[in-house]
Every structure is written in C-alpha cells, then in structure tokens.
Amino acid sequence: MGSLQHCCCQLPKMGDTWAQLPWPGPPHPAMLLISLLLAAGLMHSDAGTSCPVLCTCRNQVVDCSSQRLFSVPPDLPMDTRNLSLAHNRITAVPPGYLTCYMELRVLDLRNNSLMELPRGLFLHAKRLAHLDLSYNNFSHVPADMFQEAHGLVHIDLSHNPWLRRVHPHAFQGLVQLRDLDLSYGGLAFLSLEALEGLPGLVTLQIGGNPWVCGCTMEPLLKWLRNRIQRCTADSQLAECRGPPEVEGAPLFSLTEESFKACHVTLTLDDYLFIAFVGFVVSIASVATNFLLGITANCCHRWSKASEEEEI
C-alpha cells in the first residue's frame, strides 16, 4: 500500500518555488504573475494528494470501506474531513497516522480487527468529533487512548466482546462528549471516576455487559440514578449477571436498599459479643492444648512402663 515513513504534510515554501523558476534580470509584472500562479498550482497539487487505491474521494469524504484492507491507506487528501475504513481487516493504525489531517471530523473504524490504538494518535486531530470503534477486539481502554481529542462528541466502543476494563481516566478531558456507547462488551465493572468528568454526557449505552452488581458498583449506580433525567441510557438492556441474589435484575432497578449489606455498622453490643466469642475461643484453644499435652504425656509414660515390664 506504500510507505508511511515520509511526512505527508510538508508543503513547498514560496521561496523554494521561486528559487526554482528562471529569473533573468529585474522582475517583470507578467513574469511575477506567472510565478505566483505556478507556486499556487504546486501547493494545491501537493495539498490535494490523489485518492488512495481502492478508495473513493469526493467532497472531502474518503470512503475505503469494505475493501478487505489489512492496513490503513497512506497519503490521503490533505483536506479529508470524513474518513471511513469500516468493514475491513485492519489490525493496527500506525503512530502519527492522523498527523497531517487536521480537518478530520469523522473517523469510522468499525468492524475491523483492532486491539489497540497508538498513543497520541489524536494529538493533531483537534477537530475530530465522531469516532466509531465498534465491532473490534479491544480488551481495555487505557488512560491515554483519547489523549488531546478534546473535540470528541461521539464515541462508539460497542460490540467489543473482549472489552474488560476501562481506565478511570480513559475519558479525561472530553468535556464536549455527548454520546458514549459501551454496550455489548465484557464489562463487569465501570469506575464512577471514568464518567463523572463528562459534564456534557447525554446518551450512555451500557447494556449487554455481564455486570457484577456488588458493593463496588453502588457509587456508579447512584450517580446514574441522579442523572437519569438528563442522560438517556439503555436501562432495559443493562442487567446484572451477579451476585446470584440479583442475577437477571435490571441494573437501574437496584436501589439503596439493594446495597444495605454494604453499609452494615457494628454497635457496641456487637463488638462486646465478638470480643466475648474471641475470649471463649482462646480459652477453649488453651484448654484443648493442655488436654492434648497431658494425654501425650500419659501415653509416653504408659509406653515406657510397658517396655520395662517386658524386660
């Protein structure tokens, strides 16, 4: 598909372009006009890199979907705003791949074989708003996965069956994020810290995951209940897979009463009873050891006496 080693965004400088043109004698208005037109043509030609093979390019939209690609296409048009690489077999995105495409608004990588994204991939994609990573093989969302992608409005991580962990700082700094889809993965737990830094969140999809609704889930559920009026969630699809006493229960049906056992406090009588039981167990242990010692001693003497009688 070509090499990605060169930087695709180095444009010719005006001085370099003029230096390559013949310049016999003092500047003439006609020659000056020709020089400017040539320079503009060269710059436009380099900025508008030709459309990659197997892709279609039109109106700043590059569509490379459903082409059985194993790697991302190099040298996209510089003004690309919408890039679709969906329904391929891409296993990795090289570091710095988006460096040159500062106009990018939409990136569709759904239905590929991605397991991770390189660190700093979105460092220069300041205008990226929609990111689709659904139907891939991500196992975790690290803290730096969306680093510097502060313009993101929509993230789709659904249907990643191996997705087990989301770092508490995975979405840090994404203050414009409105839609987050984490449905149909392998999540059993999600930290409250991962979501409470998203003030603009409107839609949250978390159904289809094997949630373990233990004590560690209480802070998240309490936060979601307080936001349910202004945060649309797929409450009917989100169910508990454990512990056994709440298996199959809708996630959002759990109340503070459901976590009552998580807040059991001991009274003075409870502490006294525990101390008394501990004292009794200690005395019983000492008495048992004493009786075992006496029994062992008696057995030893009896055995010695028997040996002397035989002699």
Contacts in CASP RR format, 6 or more apart in sequence:
PFRMAT RR
TARGET T0000
AUTHOR 0000-0000-0000
METHOD contacts of the structure
MODEL  1
MGSLQHCCCQLPKMGDTWAQLPWPGPPHPAMLLISLLLAAGLMHSDAGTS
CPVLCTCRNQVVDCSSQRLFSVPPDLPMDTRNLSLAHNRITAVPPGYLTC
YMELRVLDLRNNSLMELPRGLFLHAKRLAHLDLSYNNFSHVPADMFQEAH
GLVHIDLSHNPWLRRVHPHAFQGLVQLRDLDLSYGGLAFLSLEALEGLPG
LVTLQIGGNPWVCGCTMEPLLKWLRNRIQRCTADSQLAECRGPPEVEGAP
LFSLTEESFKACHVTLTLDDYLFIAFVGFVVSIASVATNFLLGITANCCH
RWSKASEEEEI
1 52 0 8 1.000
1 53 0 8 1.000
1 69 0 8 1.000
1 71 0 8 1.000
1 72 0 8 1.000
1 73 0 8 1.000
1 74 0 8 1.000
2 74 0 8 1.000
2 75 0 8 1.000
3 74 0 8 1.000
4 74 0 8 1.000
4 94 0 8 1.000
4 97 0 8 1.000
7 99 0 8 1.000
7 100 0 8 1.000
8 49 0 8 1.000
8 74 0 8 1.000
8 75 0 8 1.000
8 76 0 8 1.000
8 78 0 8 1.000
8 100 0 8 1.000
9 78 0 8 1.000
9 99 0 8 1.000
9 100 0 8 1.000
11 43 0 8 1.000
11 46 0 8 1.000
11 47 0 8 1.000
12 39 0 8 1.000
12 42 0 8 1.000
12 43 0 8 1.000
12 46 0 8 1.000
14 39 0 8 1.000
17 35 0 8 1.000
17 38 0 8 1.000
17 39 0 8 1.000
17 42 0 8 1.000
17 43 0 8 1.000
18 35 0 8 1.000
18 39 0 8 1.000
21 35 0 8 1.000
21 38 0 8 1.000
23 31 0 8 1.000
47 78 0 8 1.000
47 79 0 8 1.000
48 77 0 8 1.000
48 78 0 8 1.000
48 79 0 8 1.000
49 75 0 8 1.000
49 76 0 8 1.000
49 77 0 8 1.000
49 78 0 8 1.000
50 75 0 8 1.000
50 77 0 8 1.000
51 57 0 8 1.000
51 62 0 8 1.000
51 77 0 8 1.000
52 62 0 8 1.000
52 64 0 8 1.000
52 73 0 8 1.000
52 74 0 8 1.000
52 75 0 8 1.000
52 76 0 8 1.000
53 73 0 8 1.000
54 64 0 8 1.000
54 67 0 8 1.000
54 69 0 8 1.000
54 73 0 8 1.000
55 62 0 8 1.000
55 63 0 8 1.000
55 64 0 8 1.000
55 67 0 8 1.000
55 73 0 8 1.000
56 62 0 8 1.000
56 63 0 8 1.000
57 63 0 8 1.000
57 77 0 8 1.000
57 80 0 8 1.000
60 77 0 8 1.000
60 79 0 8 1.000
60 80 0 8 1.000
60 81 0 8 1.000
60 82 0 8 1.000
60 103 0 8 1.000
61 80 0 8 1.000
61 81 0 8 1.000
61 82 0 8 1.000
61 84 0 8 1.000
62 76 0 8 1.000
62 77 0 8 1.000
62 80 0 8 1.000
62 82 0 8 1.000
62 83 0 8 1.000
62 84 0 8 1.000
63 84 0 8 1.000
64 73 0 8 1.000
64 83 0 8 1.000
64 84 0 8 1.000
64 85 0 8 1.000
64 88 0 8 1.000
65 84 0 8 1.000
65 85 0 8 1.000
65 86 0 8 1.000
65 87 0 8 1.000
65 88 0 8 1.000
65 108 0 8 1.000
66 86 0 8 1.000
66 87 0 8 1.000
66 88 0 8 1.000
67 88 0 8 1.000
68 88 0 8 1.000
68 89 0 8 1.000
69 85 0 8 1.000
69 88 0 8 1.000
69 89 0 8 1.000
69 90 0 8 1.000
70 88 0 8 1.000
70 89 0 8 1.000
70 90 0 8 1.000
70 91 0 8 1.000
71 90 0 8 1.000
71 91 0 8 1.000
71 92 0 8 1.000
72 85 0 8 1.000
72 90 0 8 1.000
72 93 0 8 1.000
72 94 0 8 1.000
72 97 0 8 1.000
73 85 0 8 1.000
76 83 0 8 1.000
76 100 0 8 1.000
76 101 0 8 1.000
78 100 0 8 1.000
78 101 0 8 1.000
78 103 0 8 1.000
79 103 0 8 1.000
80 101 0 8 1.000
80 103 0 8 1.000
80 104 0 8 1.000
81 103 0 8 1.000
81 104 0 8 1.000
81 105 0 8 1.000
81 106 0 8 1.000
82 104 0 8 1.000
82 105 0 8 1.000
82 106 0 8 1.000
82 108 0 8 1.000
83 101 0 8 1.000
83 104 0 8 1.000
83 106 0 8 1.000
83 107 0 8 1.000
83 108 0 8 1.000
84 106 0 8 1.000
84 108 0 8 1.000
85 107 0 8 1.000
85 108 0 8 1.000
85 109 0 8 1.000
85 112 0 8 1.000
86 108 0 8 1.000
86 109 0 8 1.000
86 110 0 8 1.000
86 111 0 8 1.000
86 112 0 8 1.000
86 132 0 8 1.000
87 110 0 8 1.000
87 111 0 8 1.000
87 112 0 8 1.000
88 111 0 8 1.000
88 112 0 8 1.000
89 112 0 8 1.000
89 113 0 8 1.000
90 109 0 8 1.000
90 112 0 8 1.000
90 113 0 8 1.000
90 114 0 8 1.000
91 112 0 8 1.000
91 113 0 8 1.000
91 114 0 8 1.000
91 115 0 8 1.000
92 114 0 8 1.000
92 115 0 8 1.000
92 116 0 8 1.000
92 118 0 8 1.000
93 109 0 8 1.000
93 114 0 8 1.000
93 117 0 8 1.000
93 118 0 8 1.000
93 121 0 8 1.000
94 118 0 8 1.000
95 118 0 8 1.000
95 119 0 8 1.000
95 120 0 8 1.000
95 121 0 8 1.000
96 118 0 8 1.000
96 120 0 8 1.000
96 121 0 8 1.000
96 123 0 8 1.000
96 124 0 8 1.000
97 118 0 8 1.000
97 121 0 8 1.000
98 104 0 8 1.000
98 107 0 8 1.000
98 121 0 8 1.000
98 122 0 8 1.000
98 124 0 8 1.000
98 125 0 8 1.000
98 128 0 8 1.000
99 123 0 8 1.000
99 124 0 8 1.000
100 124 0 8 1.000
101 124 0 8 1.000
101 125 0 8 1.000
102 124 0 8 1.000
102 125 0 8 1.000
102 126 0 8 1.000
102 127 0 8 1.000
103 127 0 8 1.000
104 125 0 8 1.000
104 127 0 8 1.000
104 128 0 8 1.000
105 127 0 8 1.000
105 128 0 8 1.000
105 129 0 8 1.000
105 130 0 8 1.000
106 128 0 8 1.000
106 129 0 8 1.000
106 130 0 8 1.000
107 125 0 8 1.000
107 128 0 8 1.000
107 130 0 8 1.000
107 131 0 8 1.000
107 132 0 8 1.000
108 130 0 8 1.000
108 132 0 8 1.000
109 131 0 8 1.000
109 132 0 8 1.000
109 133 0 8 1.000
109 136 0 8 1.000
110 132 0 8 1.000
110 133 0 8 1.000
110 134 0 8 1.000
110 135 0 8 1.000
110 136 0 8 1.000
110 156 0 8 1.000
111 134 0 8 1.000
111 135 0 8 1.000
111 136 0 8 1.000
112 135 0 8 1.000
112 136 0 8 1.000
113 136 0 8 1.000
113 137 0 8 1.000
114 133 0 8 1.000
114 136 0 8 1.000
114 137 0 8 1.000
114 138 0 8 1.000
115 136 0 8 1.000
115 137 0 8 1.000
115 138 0 8 1.000
115 139 0 8 1.000
116 138 0 8 1.000
116 142 0 8 1.000
117 133 0 8 1.000
117 145 0 8 1.000
119 144 0 8 1.000
119 147 0 8 1.000
120 144 0 8 1.000
120 147 0 8 1.000
120 148 0 8 1.000
122 128 0 8 1.000
122 146 0 8 1.000
122 147 0 8 1.000
122 148 0 8 1.000
122 149 0 8 1.000
123 147 0 8 1.000
123 148 0 8 1.000
125 149 0 8 1.000
126 148 0 8 1.000
126 150 0 8 1.000
126 151 0 8 1.000
127 151 0 8 1.000
128 149 0 8 1.000
128 151 0 8 1.000
128 152 0 8 1.000
129 151 0 8 1.000
129 152 0 8 1.000
129 153 0 8 1.000
129 154 0 8 1.000
130 152 0 8 1.000
130 153 0 8 1.000
130 154 0 8 1.000
131 149 0 8 1.000
131 152 0 8 1.000
131 154 0 8 1.000
131 155 0 8 1.000
131 156 0 8 1.000
132 154 0 8 1.000
132 156 0 8 1.000
133 155 0 8 1.000
133 156 0 8 1.000
133 157 0 8 1.000
133 160 0 8 1.000
134 156 0 8 1.000
134 157 0 8 1.000
134 158 0 8 1.000
134 159 0 8 1.000
134 160 0 8 1.000
134 181 0 8 1.000
135 158 0 8 1.000
135 159 0 8 1.000
135 160 0 8 1.000
136 160 0 8 1.000
137 160 0 8 1.000
137 161 0 8 1.000
137 162 0 8 1.000
138 157 0 8 1.000
138 160 0 8 1.000
138 162 0 8 1.000
138 163 0 8 1.000
139 160 0 8 1.000
139 162 0 8 1.000
139 163 0 8 1.000
139 164 0 8 1.000
139 165 0 8 1.000
140 163 0 8 1.000
140 164 0 8 1.000
140 165 0 8 1.000
140 166 0 8 1.000
140 167 0 8 1.000
141 157 0 8 1.000
141 163 0 8 1.000
141 165 0 8 1.000
141 166 0 8 1.000
141 167 0 8 1.000
141 170 0 8 1.000
142 167 0 8 1.000
142 170 0 8 1.000
143 167 0 8 1.000
143 168 0 8 1.000
143 169 0 8 1.000
143 170 0 8 1.000
143 172 0 8 1.000
145 167 0 8 1.000
145 170 0 8 1.000
146 152 0 8 1.000
146 155 0 8 1.000
146 170 0 8 1.000
146 171 0 8 1.000
146 174 0 8 1.000
149 174 0 8 1.000
150 173 0 8 1.000
150 174 0 8 1.000
150 175 0 8 1.000
150 176 0 8 1.000
151 174 0 8 1.000
151 176 0 8 1.000
152 174 0 8 1.000
152 176 0 8 1.000
152 177 0 8 1.000
153 176 0 8 1.000
153 177 0 8 1.000
153 178 0 8 1.000
153 179 0 8 1.000
154 177 0 8 1.000
154 178 0 8 1.000
154 179 0 8 1.000
155 171 0 8 1.000
155 174 0 8 1.000
155 177 0 8 1.000
155 179 0 8 1.000
155 180 0 8 1.000
155 181 0 8 1.000
156 179 0 8 1.000
156 181 0 8 1.000
157 163 0 8 1.000
157 180 0 8 1.000
157 181 0 8 1.000
157 182 0 8 1.000
158 181 0 8 1.000
158 182 0 8 1.000
158 183 0 8 1.000
158 184 0 8 1.000
158 185 0 8 1.000
158 205 0 8 1.000
159 183 0 8 1.000
159 184 0 8 1.000
159 185 0 8 1.000
160 184 0 8 1.000
160 185 0 8 1.000
160 186 0 8 1.000
161 184 0 8 1.000
161 185 0 8 1.000
161 186 0 8 1.000
162 185 0 8 1.000
162 186 0 8 1.000
163 182 0 8 1.000
163 185 0 8 1.000
163 186 0 8 1.000
163 187 0 8 1.000
164 186 0 8 1.000
164 187 0 8 1.000
164 188 0 8 1.000
165 187 0 8 1.000
166 182 0 8 1.000
166 187 0 8 1.000
166 190 0 8 1.000
166 191 0 8 1.000
166 194 0 8 1.000
167 194 0 8 1.000
168 191 0 8 1.000
168 193 0 8 1.000
168 194 0 8 1.000
169 193 0 8 1.000
169 194 0 8 1.000
170 194 0 8 1.000
171 177 0 8 1.000
171 180 0 8 1.000
171 194 0 8 1.000
171 195 0 8 1.000
171 197 0 8 1.000
171 198 0 8 1.000
172 197 0 8 1.000
173 197 0 8 1.000
174 198 0 8 1.000
175 197 0 8 1.000
175 198 0 8 1.000
175 199 0 8 1.000
175 200 0 8 1.000
176 200 0 8 1.000
177 198 0 8 1.000
177 200 0 8 1.000
177 201 0 8 1.000
178 200 0 8 1.000
178 201 0 8 1.000
178 202 0 8 1.000
178 203 0 8 1.000
179 201 0 8 1.000
179 202 0 8 1.000
179 203 0 8 1.000
180 195 0 8 1.000
180 198 0 8 1.000
180 201 0 8 1.000
180 203 0 8 1.000
180 204 0 8 1.000
180 205 0 8 1.000
181 203 0 8 1.000
181 205 0 8 1.000
182 190 0 8 1.000
182 204 0 8 1.000
182 205 0 8 1.000
182 206 0 8 1.000
182 209 0 8 1.000
183 205 0 8 1.000
183 206 0 8 1.000
183 207 0 8 1.000
183 208 0 8 1.000
183 209 0 8 1.000
183 234 0 8 1.000
183 237 0 8 1.000
184 207 0 8 1.000
184 208 0 8 1.000
184 209 0 8 1.000
185 208 0 8 1.000
185 209 0 8 1.000
186 209 0 8 1.000
186 210 0 8 1.000
187 206 0 8 1.000
187 209 0 8 1.000
187 210 0 8 1.000
187 211 0 8 1.000
188 209 0 8 1.000
188 210 0 8 1.000
188 211 0 8 1.000
188 212 0 8 1.000
188 241 0 8 1.000
189 211 0 8 1.000
189 212 0 8 1.000
189 216 0 8 1.000
189 217 0 8 1.000
190 206 0 8 1.000
190 217 0 8 1.000
190 220 0 8 1.000
191 220 0 8 1.000
192 219 0 8 1.000
192 220 0 8 1.000
192 223 0 8 1.000
195 201 0 8 1.000
195 204 0 8 1.000
195 220 0 8 1.000
195 223 0 8 1.000
196 223 0 8 1.000
201 227 0 8 1.000
201 231 0 8 1.000
202 230 0 8 1.000
202 231 0 8 1.000
202 232 0 8 1.000
203 231 0 8 1.000
203 232 0 8 1.000
203 233 0 8 1.000
204 224 0 8 1.000
204 231 0 8 1.000
204 232 0 8 1.000
204 233 0 8 1.000
205 233 0 8 1.000
205 234 0 8 1.000
206 233 0 8 1.000
206 234 0 8 1.000
206 238 0 8 1.000
206 251 0 8 1.000
207 234 0 8 1.000
207 237 0 8 1.000
207 238 0 8 1.000
207 239 0 8 1.000
207 251 0 8 1.000
208 237 0 8 1.000
208 238 0 8 1.000
208 239 0 8 1.000
209 238 0 8 1.000
210 241 0 8 1.000
211 217 0 8 1.000
211 238 0 8 1.000
211 239 0 8 1.000
211 240 0 8 1.000
211 241 0 8 1.000
211 242 0 8 1.000
211 251 0 8 1.000
212 240 0 8 1.000
212 241 0 8 1.000
212 242 0 8 1.000
212 243 0 8 1.000
213 221 0 8 1.000
213 240 0 8 1.000
213 242 0 8 1.000
213 243 0 8 1.000
213 246 0 8 1.000
213 249 0 8 1.000
213 251 0 8 1.000
213 254 0 8 1.000
213 258 0 8 1.000
214 242 0 8 1.000
214 243 0 8 1.000
214 246 0 8 1.000
214 259 0 8 1.000
214 262 0 8 1.000
215 259 0 8 1.000
215 261 0 8 1.000
215 262 0 8 1.000
218 259 0 8 1.000
218 262 0 8 1.000
221 251 0 8 1.000
221 252 0 8 1.000
221 254 0 8 1.000
222 256 0 8 1.000
224 231 0 8 1.000
224 233 0 8 1.000
224 252 0 8 1.000
225 252 0 8 1.000
228 235 0 8 1.000
228 252 0 8 1.000
233 252 0 8 1.000
235 250 0 8 1.000
235 251 0 8 1.000
235 252 0 8 1.000
236 250 0 8 1.000
238 250 0 8 1.000
238 251 0 8 1.000
238 252 0 8 1.000
239 248 0 8 1.000
239 249 0 8 1.000
239 250 0 8 1.000
239 251 0 8 1.000
240 246 0 8 1.000
240 247 0 8 1.000
240 248 0 8 1.000
240 249 0 8 1.000
240 250 0 8 1.000
240 251 0 8 1.000
240 254 0 8 1.000
241 247 0 8 1.000
241 248 0 8 1.000
242 248 0 8 1.000
246 254 0 8 1.000
246 258 0 8 1.000
266 274 0 8 1.000
END
